Amino acid sequence: MTILPPDPDRDALSVTLARLRNAREWTFDELAGRSGLARRTLIDLEHGRAAGTVTTWHALAHAFDVPIEHLLGPLCDNHTPPGSKGA
């Protein structure tokens, strides 16, 4: 019997990206310049049309000067993250 993990909350990635960008009052163009990512990529990520790659989120973590866990951690917001002991 195969037990599959719960689906990641991909909407949380979009929300986290939007909150960080808006908190800094950065435009998509400014974030593109700081991250080296294409403006279209950033728009697609923030609007949930793309999930991005590890490299993409790594570039964003550096642009925002936050640990990558800050960006990817919300994937598990609706369930117990792997490696955690349930309460």
C-alpha positions, 0 to 999 in steps of 0.5 A: 500500500502506497501512502502519498503525502498531502498536496502542497499548498501552492497558493501559499507560494503566490501569497508569500511572494505577493506579501514580500514584494508588496511589503517592500513596495517593489514593482515586478520590474524592481524584483526582476532586477534584484532577482535576475528573473524575468518579469513575466516569470514573477507575474506568473508565480504571483498569480499562481500560473507557475510553480517555479523551480528550486533555482527560482525560489533560491533567487527570490530568497536572495533577492528578499534576503530571507531563508528559502524556508521562509518562501517554501515553508508555507507549502505545508501550512495545511498539514504537518510538514515532513519530519515533524512529529504531530502534536 
